[in-house]
Amino acid sequence: MAQPSYKLHYFPLRGRGEVPRLVLHYAKKDFLDDRIAPADWPAQKPMADSRVSAKTSDFSTQQSVLFLVETANVFN
């Protein structure tokens, strides 16, 4: 089974996206760290009230805690 690729879309600041970012670094997983400028957010937002958008080849969520639960299951 191929390793999933990870993408994290968040603003260039600490917040809800920081913990998933740290978990991916700690697990030594390569990932796309897409830091969205606040001015660009209205054109890119996937949902009206989403804060973190995290995707793998098998999984997608707009919730940072749900992403952490999924990656904890994958990384043990």
N, C-alpha and C positions, 0 to 999 in steps of 0.2 A: 504494500500500500504506500503510495507516494505521500510525502509530507505536505500538508496544506501550506499555502502561501498566506501570509497575514497582511492586512491593510488596516491602518488606524487613521481615521480622519478626525481631527480636532483642531482647536485653536492653538496658537503658539504661546501657551501659558500653562501654568499648573492649574489643575482642577480635576474634573472627573476623568479626563483622558490620561492623566499622569500615572495612575496606578497600573492600568493596562500596559502603558508604555514601559514602566519599570519591570513588570512581570515578563514581558517579552525579552527585554534586555537580560534579565536574570536567568531566563531559560536559554539564553544564547540562540534565540530564533531570529532569523532575518525577517524583516517586515518593512513595508512601505509606511513611513511616518509622514503622512500628508497633513501638514500644519496649515490650516486655512486662515488667511487674513480676514479679520472681522468685516472688512469692506466687501469681500468676495462671498461671504456666507449666504446672503439672500439668494444668490444665483445658484448655489451649490447644495443647499440644505435638502436632504432627502425627505424630511417630515417637518411639519411646522414646529414641533416642540422637542425635537431630538437634540441631544447634547453631545453624544459620542456615537460615532458610526464605526463599527469594527466588523471586518469581514475576513473569512477564510474561504478556501475553495469549497468547503462543505457547510458553512455557517455564516449567518449575517445577523447583526443586531444593532440597535441604537441605544442599548443600555449597557453601561460599563460593568455593573455587577454581574449581569448575565454573561457578558464576555469573560469575566474572571472565573465564573463557575465553569464555563465550557473549557477554558484553557487549563484550569486546575485539573479537570478530568483527563485532558490530553497529556499534560506534562507530569502528572502524578504529583 
